[in-house]
Amino acid sequence: MKKTYILLLLILTALLSSCDGLEQTVDSDLPYVEKLIIQGQFGINSRNISVSITKSIPPLEEPTLSKVTITDAVCKVYYKDKVINLIHQGESIYVSEDTLTIEEGVEYRLEVKWKDKVAIATTTIPILPKIISVKEKIFREWGYDQKTYEFTIRSNDKGMIKISENDSYYRDYGFQLIDKIDKEYRVLLSEPIYDEDPANISFEMRFTDIQFYPYYQTRHEGNSDGGIFSNGGLNMEGNVKGDNVFGIWFGYNTFGGRIDDYLDIFKK
Amino acid sequence: MRYRLLLLFILFPLSLISEDKYSISGIVNDDTSKEAVISATVALYTDSIINKDNFVKGAYSNKFGFYSLPNITNGTYFLAVSSVGYKLMLLKIIVTNDDVRRNVQLESTSAMTEEVTVTADRESSPTSSISSISISPSFVSKMPAFGGEVDIFRTLQLLPGIAAGSELSSGLYVRGGSPDQNLILLDGVTVYNPSHLAGFISSFNNDAIKDIRMIKGAFPAEYGGRLSSVLDLTMKEGRKDKLGGKAGVSLISSKLTLEGPINENSSFMISGRRFYFDLLLGLITNDAPTYYFYDFNAKANYKLSENDVLYVSGYFARDVFGVNENDNDDISVNWGNSTANMRWMHIVSPELFTNFSLVYTDYIFDSNIGEDDVVFNSGSRIRDIVLKGDAQYLAYDDHVIKTGADITWHNFKSKANFNNLDFDIGSNNLGESIINTFDIALYAQDEWKVTDRLDVNYGLRGYYFQQGNYLDIEPRLSATYLTDAGIRLKGAFAVANQYIHLVVRNNISLPTDLWFPSTENILPSRSYQGVLGAEMNIIDDTYLISLEGYYKKMNNLLEYRDDAEFTLGKVLEEQFTSGEGRAYGVELFLNKKIGNVTGWVGYTLAWTKRQFADLNNGKEFYTRHDRRHDVSLTLNYEFNDTWELGMAWVYGTGQAYTMPTSTYIWRDDFNYNDEKYQFSERNGVRLPAYHRMDLNFMYKFEAYKLPWVLSINIYNVYDRRNPFAWYINNEYDPNTGDTSKKLKQITLFPIIPTLGLSFEF
């Protein structure tokens, strides 16, 4: 029986001494894969094309602009039979040397070379959908009546559409996928409207290349470290191709107007 | 002409039995408890001196203890009946112009040298030893157990070819398959969610189980409906001699099993278990969430006649979780399985054995999340009603023919509802979704002893699944050949389909994981698997050494898409993506079967891969449970009548894990520079290797005239800090005022000693 007591004592001692240290710092580095990072988008009304070109750094380092900035990349945009050089302008931004007129339906091809990495992407400015009608809609959410406008559109191009008040604050929010051509879609204004008079409400329609869709769906990925208790572990999806490169490059079309000009005749 | 042929086909088997040939049949029971002895060896000799020259023929008892030796001529014979853990019984049999019915009662032996714990070749034909292992519940009870909670699944995880998903999970990842690909049968009834505590503890109470048989792949035609493996558990029937039982307490739960006779023709067994950590926690604080589980097994049998026995069994398990932060906010989640089975065993003749079952299963998950009077209620439920019949035809010397059919009605229900909420937009997307469907399965297989050395098991299983109108035929073939050197060469091939899929969001088994049937858009999963191997008994049959290689190809596996949306109104089917899987490897198993030291060494070299067009950019990736090397060592040592030791040591290649491989700056929605991580390919990084040793010291003593066992379990004896997860943490240094990133490791369990106490009566 004495042996049993000694054994129990040993077990108790071991238990008490083992309760700490379940979370510990690992004296090891994670594998590092350097990537060329591209971020660029431009609209029909742009006079310049600008692209952010950076690199990724080891995951346990703190990324700052000075650490990730690349100043010696060779960046060009090809369209029709023309080539435009993009020159480093400061921080991570490269801007086209000359002004240009962006055209819808034209393919713009980006090529970035840095060290042994080559990044290539293409985009086409889609043609704007046609607005067929606009209707006022009242909906009830969380006990309150809210007003918005529903646009009926028809498009000959695929893309992602967002219709918002001109002063819409959120850039990458409220887009709707248009993945079938020559089909009517109903698109709600991206935010509720509080002004009663449609004559005072203007809107902006933004219609982006459909390549925007995978990025839009995954744009919040990669925010956390992917630990077991987070929803991480996934990368954003871009449309820039090449070994060890990641990025987005797409163009968009825009159009502005007043709600009142399109409102259903019976509502006027 | 057609009818004559049909008649000839029907009568052909009978023609083999000439008029002067008879059968010897009966049921093998334990002499004390009177429970059926499964897989007892029954051999007929012409002399009481047993040797090869006197051997006439042999058979094995089935799951009901029934055996049959057909085509015996008049004469005097000696019937030798033996089974692991029992003394050899020799009976004189005289056959005179009639069939002989002879039930056999085997006397159990307490001699240590006779104890056999794990057998790879126990079942009724050599072919069924392929990829098949049986473990006795008594061996499971001696293995170290976390928190003193004896767990069948955690013991099975120690076998080669069966991996644990993580330290947190008792799920069985068999030869690269996921846990839902295991057909888990309790008395022939499918159990959908066989775990408590988010997969941490299996929901089967070892005290209620009589027999555990695991088939790791290429299973025969009598099993189906799952891709990878079969775990066939048989509940105790209840001893027929006297009232008895077993009770035990551990750190986290208590359990009680009672069994005994009802009258001379019937007996019962009931067993219950309750997790009471919540009660202990309640003594310390009132703020902790409520969590507990319980399960309940019951079985009764009634002997209607010498040829008819009726069994009624049930199983009920529930997990209950609740949070009541204040009087307004409530969360309650509960889930569990219920099964009921009524089975009728009927011996039509010495040559024809049948059993029929009517089964009801119910798996339910229900959650209520509420604030004030507004409650969001969601859940899912699967209810099955099964009617099945199986027959064994034993009229041939060299054939055991098994056939059967079952029809299952499935009712799948999922719901998502608010109550007391004025909520207009999208309200038509809320509500209930109900799918009613049925499937029919038919099978036939022949265990054919081609020669003394060559055994073949061939069969077909046919399926019809109404939802999607799928009709599939699954061929199954296995063969063994015994060489002069005593090496048994073995090979098997099987095709299997699965029509009900478990779609999970991560590797922790949660009740929110969804069982979903095949539909017109979701094709049935299908596996093709092949096994080649060899085994032999060595050193006076004390050891069994087995080597098996396998290859398994799986099609139409389901996963959630990376961008799956779990909002109301989204069509669930559209959130899935389908892909393929491949698993291959080699398993080495050295099993010491007899002696005061028993146990095994297992080694697995394996690869497990998946490929989905919508995941990992369409590239093939390793699963989280892929283990290149997996070693297990188990040991049971009986020092003396008082002390016994159970030991398990495991080593596994580190888990495949997705981790950041770089970080960068990205302009976010608000035009701010945001830090982002670029991750490795899916599961592209390996955590450090996992290894651990557990011990269970058992001290046996007598008190109140009852045998007691004090179990001293030590989990993770050498306090290995095994990695459960890695993550990156921003740490603040108070001395410099700087923050810096550190790679952190979470370990779940340090050394954990626990005590358990049990007694039998």
Interface residues (C-beta under 8 A of the other chain):
Chain A: T4 L7 L8 I11 L12 A14 L15 S18 C19 G21 L22 E23 Q24 T25 V26 S28 D29 L30 P31 Y32 V33 E34 K35 I37 Q39 S52 T54 K55 S56 I57 P58 P59 L60 E61 E62 P63 T64 L65 V68 S92 F139 R140 E141 W142 G143 Y170 R171 D172 Y173 Q217 T218 R219 G222 N223 S224 D225 G226 G227 I228 F229 S230 G232 G233 L234 N235 M236 F246
Chain B: D422 F423 D424 I425 D562 D563 T658 M659 P660 T661 S662 T663 Y664 I665 W666 R667 D669 F670 N671 N673 D674 E675 K676 Y677 Q678 F679 S680 R682 V685 F697 Y699 I712 I714 D719 R721 F724 A725 W726 Y727 I728 T739 S740 K741 K742 L743 K744 Q745 I746 T747 L748 P750 I751 I752 P753
